[in-house]
Amino acid sequence: MKNYKFLCMIILILNSNLYAQKRVRDYGIEVGVLKPGQNNAITDVAGVKVGHTTLIKNDNIRTGVTAILPHSDNIFQYKVPAAIYLGNGFGKLAGYSQVKELGNIETPIILTNTLSVPTASNALISYTLKQVENKNVGSVNSVVGETNDGYLNDIRGRHVKENDVLDAIKNAKAGKVTEGNVGAGTGTICFGYKGGIGTSSRVIPKKLGGYTVGVLVQTNFGGIFELNGVPVAKELDNYPRSYTYDVDGSCMIVVMTDAPLSARNLERLAKRAIMGLAKTGGIASNGSGDYVIAVSTAKENRIPYRSESKFLEKKELRNSVISPLFLATIEATEEAILNSLFAANTLKGKDNHKVKSIPIDKVIEIVKKHNGIQQKN
């Protein structure tokens, strides 16, 4: 009984730490010029939900699953306009070709580790086929992204199971999103520090449409870290002095917006997310799989699986008015990546490997030196 109470106390402490996470704005650092949404998260886009399954077991399992749902209805029956952009294609993203061909997504989006993509894909198929309205469905295009967490995680053990994926979908909710060492970001590394899940959002001024853009990232990539243009890696003296360094890895970026956009303009939006990655110092190296999945959640533009009409009636923003959405995507991606670093904790894993969290105190000191901290009144 005492051991049980002790274990419960540890779980409560861990949970309280997750919800007490500090993000980059908590230190007075404001990224960009547009304002974030209420939660500064991808879930600020109405209807979007995020769920995690985190697997931390023994001394070698450090992995998990993150699920992103564009809406709460049957996604197969009410598909959403979507596009996928390949910043650098060294990855195992599932479902790309049909999204490219048809311009929509029909399942939740799942992020996990490289060798668990088939398991996650199978889980999405099971999830879709089990829904009552889908009893006659015989084809499912599951969308699954990944990064390789093999330094901290026993990736060859393939510890992610179908139920872990289904649990992440089941647990998905709106509101605040837990970041750092959770879900698909449990075992990831970014700029040599502990990476993970990060999220952010931007709200376009009403006179420009009032739309919201939300971004969620799974950071596992390298480069030369910058924060708001401040050369942090150079100041910390941990930046590479030659090209013999290893910056390979990957970054999955999911962009959601309530703006009514076609697949064509969603791809244009997705391209801008890579600019946000570059602003943090990421270089999309040869061995990096950098993918952006962009989705419009606008209810009036959902694509019904069956319809008596031969025509799709939809509303779409003109090309000339979407530049603010480009800026919002760049800023939200940049801040989501920073949040993934600030929220992550030092972690030890497989083969006694240890990855330290970013030295926040030193980073803040460097940013202050460069006048990168906003003084609040």
QUIKAHU-V263058 format. One record per pair of residues at least 4 apart in sequence whose ideal C-beta (glycine too) atoms are under 7 Angstrom apart, sorted by the first residue. I is the first residue (numbers start at 1). J is the second residue. Records with the same first field share a line. If there is no record, write none. Layout:
I = J  J
This chain:
1 = 5
2 = 6
3 = 7
4 = 8
5 = 9
6 = 10
7 = 11
8 = 12
9 = 13
10 = 14
11 = 15
12 = 16
13 = 17
14 = 18
15 = 19
16 = 20
18 = 178
21 = 179  180  343
22 = 26  342
23 = 339  342  343
24 = 29  31  335  338  339  342
25 = 29  30  40
27 = 364
28 = 373  374  376
29 = 228  367  372  373  374
30 = 374
31 = 228  331  334  335  338
32 = 331
34 = 202  203  327  328  331
35 = 203
36 = 40  200  201  202
37 = 44  201  203  212
38 = 44
39 = 43  44  175  176
40 = 200  201
41 = 176  177  199  200  201  214
42 = 48  50  68  177  199  201  214  215  216  254  256
43 = 48  49  50  174  175  177  214
44 = 201  212  214
45 = 212  214  256  257  258  297
46 = 258
47 = 70  71  72  297
48 = 68  69  70  174  214  256  297
49 = 69  72  172  173  174
50 = 66  67  68  172  177  216
51 = 67  168  169  170  171  172  173
52 = 64  65  66  168  178  182  183
53 = 64  65  164  167  168  183
54 = 64  182  183  186
55 = 61  63  64  159  160  164  186
56 = 61  62  186
57 = 61
60 = 154  349  350
61 = 153  154  159
62 = 149  152  153  186  187  347  349
63 = 113  149  153  159  160  186  187
64 = 182  183  184  186
65 = 110  112  120  160  164  165  168  183  184
66 = 111  168  183  184  197  218
67 = 108  110  168  169  172
68 = 108  109  216  254
69 = 108  172
70 = 75  80  256  295  297
71 = 75  297
73 = 78
74 = 78  131  133
75 = 79  106  107  108
76 = 106  107  128  134  137  305
77 = 133  304  305
78 = 302  304
79 = 104  105  106  302  303  305
80 = 104  105  295  296  297  302
81 = 103  104  261  262  263  266  296  301
82 = 99  103  104  105  263  266  293  294  295
83 = 99  103  263  266  267  270  294
84 = 96  99  100  270  291  292  293
85 = 267  270  271  292
86 = 291
87 = 274  284  290  291  292
88 = 284  288  289  290
89 = 289
90 = 286  287  288  289
91 = 146  250  289  291
92 = 114  117  146
93 = 145  291
94 = 117  121  142  143  144
95 = 99  141  142  143  144
96 = 100
97 = 101
98 = 102  141
99 = 105  143
103 = 263
104 = 303
105 = 109  143  295
106 = 141
107 = 124  128  140  141  142  143
108 = 124  169
109 = 143  254  293
110 = 120  124  144  165
111 = 145  146  184  218  252
112 = 116  117  120  144  146  160  184
113 = 146  147  148  149  153  155  160
114 = 146  147  148  155
115 = 155  156  158
116 = 120  158  160
117 = 121  144  146
118 = 122
119 = 123  158  160  161  162  165
120 = 124  144  160  165
121 = 125  142  144
122 = 126  162
123 = 127  162  165  166
124 = 128  140  142  144
125 = 129  140  142
126 = 130  162
127 = 166  169
128 = 134  137  140
129 = 134  137
143 = 293
145 = 252  291  293
147 = 188  218  220  249  250  252  289
148 = 155  220  250
149 = 153  155  187  188  220
150 = 155
151 = 189  353
152 = 187  347  349  350  353  355
153 = 187  349  350
154 = 159  350
160 = 164
162 = 166
163 = 167
164 = 168
165 = 169
166 = 170
167 = 171
168 = 172  183
177 = 199
178 = 182
179 = 196  197  198  199  339  340  343
180 = 185  196  197  340  343  344  345
181 = 185  186  194  196  344  345  347
182 = 186  196  197
183 = 197
184 = 197  218
185 = 195  196  197  218  219  340
187 = 349
188 = 195  196  218  219  220
189 = 194  195  220  249  355
190 = 195  219  220  221  340  341
191 = 222  223  225  233  281
192 = 222  238
193 = 341  355  356  357  358
194 = 344  345  346  347  355  356  357
195 = 219  220  340  341  344
196 = 219  340  343  344
197 = 216  218  340
198 = 217  219  336  337  338  339  340  343
199 = 215  216  336  339
200 = 215  332  335  336  339
201 = 212  213  214  332
202 = 213  328  331  332
203 = 212
204 = 208  209  210  211  324  325  328
206 = 210
208 = 324
209 = 259  321
211 = 257  258  259  325
212 = 257  258
213 = 255  257  325  328  329  332
214 = 256  332
215 = 253  254  255  273  329  332  333  336
216 = 254  336
217 = 251  252  253  333  336  337  340
218 = 251  252
219 = 251  337  340
220 = 249  250  251
221 = 249  250  251  282  288  290
222 = 246  247  248  249  285
223 = 247  281  282  283
224 = 233  239  281
225 = 232  233  280  281
226 = 230  231  232  279  280  281
227 = 232  338  363  367  372
228 = 367  372
230 = 366  367  370  372
231 = 235
232 = 236  363  366
233 = 238  239  281
234 = 239
235 = 366
236 = 362
240 = 245
247 = 283  285
248 = 285  286  287  288
249 = 288
250 = 288  289  290
251 = 277  282  290
252 = 291
253 = 273  291  292  333
254 = 293
255 = 269  270  273  292  294  329
256 = 295  297
257 = 261  296  297  325
258 = 297  298
259 = 296  298  317  325
260 = 296  298  300  301  314  315  316  317
261 = 265  266  269  296  316  317
262 = 266  316
263 = 267
264 = 268
265 = 269  322
266 = 270  294  295  296
267 = 271  294
269 = 294  325  326  329
270 = 292  294
272 = 326  329  330
273 = 277  292  329  333
274 = 278  290  292
275 = 279  330
276 = 329  330  331  333  334
277 = 282  290  333  337
278 = 282
279 = 334
280 = 334  337  338
284 = 288  290
296 = 301
300 = 314  315
301 = 314  315
303 = 312
317 = 321  322
322 = 326
323 = 327
324 = 328
325 = 329
326 = 330
327 = 331
328 = 332
329 = 333
330 = 334
331 = 335
332 = 336
333 = 337
334 = 338
335 = 339
336 = 340
338 = 342
339 = 343
340 = 344
341 = 358
342 = 358  360
344 = 357
345 = 357
346 = 355  356  357
347 = 355
348 = 352  353  354
349 = 353
358 = 363
359 = 363
360 = 364
361 = 365
362 = 366
363 = 367
364 = 368
365 = 369
366 = 370
367 = 372  373
368 = 373
